[in-house]
Amino acid sequence: MSTVLNSFDTWKKFLGERVTAAKNMGLNEETISKLAFEIGEFLDNKVDPKNDEERVLKELWDIGDESERKTIARMMVKLAENK
């Protein structure tokens, strides 16, 4: 079964499309970053990394404290927006 998580580029594109949709709905950067953090928490707890990039992100997520995880989430949003 293929998912958006199988390819990191596909994941970034998918996330970028969702960020754009959220902005079009009127959500601000802070709200989008909070949602990205919640998605990160879910992925960390429920999804096994599918590629090398996801494994690195999971390792960083796992060693980071809450503040650092929020930074990773914000950076992922920025990365997705620039794709």
Number of C-alpha atoms within 10 A of each C-alpha: 3 6 9 14 17 14 16 15 14 13 16 21 18 15 20 20 15 16 22 15 12 15 14 10 9 10 13 11 14 10 13 19 21 14 16 22 21 15 13 21 17 11 14 17 10 9 12 12 17 14 12 11 13 19 13 12 16 20 13 14 20 13 10 14 11 12 9 13 21 19 16 20 23 20 14 20 22 15 14 20 16 10 12
